[in-house]
Every structure is written in structure tokens, then in C-alpha cells.
Amino acid sequence: MSKKILYITIFILVLILGFVFYWYSYRLEQIRKECYKEAYNKPAFRFVSNEDLYKQCLLSKGIK
């Protein structure tokens, strides 16, 4: 019985660590790549720079 509990505990820890990695690392990097492509593949307007478009995109997706 104790081996079963150990395996379940390890499995749950791996799931939690995987989710934390996804949420704080991989997901953020994908959002940044998407916003970079969106902002820098468009011509900038006269009063709005590509940098501002990039920051607006990040803010719209919840990243400061």
C-alpha cells in the first residue's frame, strides 16, 4: 500500500511541476513570440512604434 501512495505522490508532483513550467515559462515565451511577430511584421504607423504595438499586445494577453 505504501508503494502505491508513493507512486501517486510522485505522479502528482510531476504533474504540478509540469504545469508550473508550462504556465510560467513555456506559455509566456509563446505569447512573446506571437506578439513579436504581430508587432514587427506590420509597418509602424506614424504615431505608434513597433515597440508600442508589442507592449500593447503583451498587455492584452495579461503580461506586464
N, C-alpha and C positions, 0 to 999 in steps of 0.2 A: 504493500500500500504506500509506503514512503517513497519508493522509486517513482510511482505514478504521480504523486504530488510534486516531486522534484522535476519531472519532465514537464508537467503542466506549468509549473512556476517558470521554468526556463523558457518555455514556449511563449508565455505571456510577456516575459521580459524582452524577448526578441521582437515580438510584435510591437511593444511600446517603443523600443529603441528604433525600430524601423519607421514607425510613424513620426517620431520626433525628428529623425534625419530627413524624412520627406518634407515635413512641414516647415522646418527651419533652414534647410539647405537646398535641396533639390527644387522644391516648388518656387522658392524665391529666385533662384537662378533662372528658371524657365520664364518667369514673369519679366525679369530684367532683360533677357534676350528678346522676348516678344516686344517689349516696349522700345528697345533699342532699334529693332528692325522697323517698327511702326514709325518712330520719330525720325530716323536718319535716312530712310528710303524715300521720304517725301521731301519736296522742295520746301524750304522755310518761307514763311510769309514775311512781309515787311517788318511787322512789329513783334512777331513771335519767332524766337530762335528754335533750332532743333533741340537744344538743351531744355528749353521751357516745355516743349512738347513731350520730351522724355520724362521730365518731372511730373507733368500733368498725368501722363499715363500711369506712372508708378503710384501717384496719389489715388487715381481712380480705382486701382486694384488693391489699395489698402497698405501700400508700402510708403514709409516716410523717407 
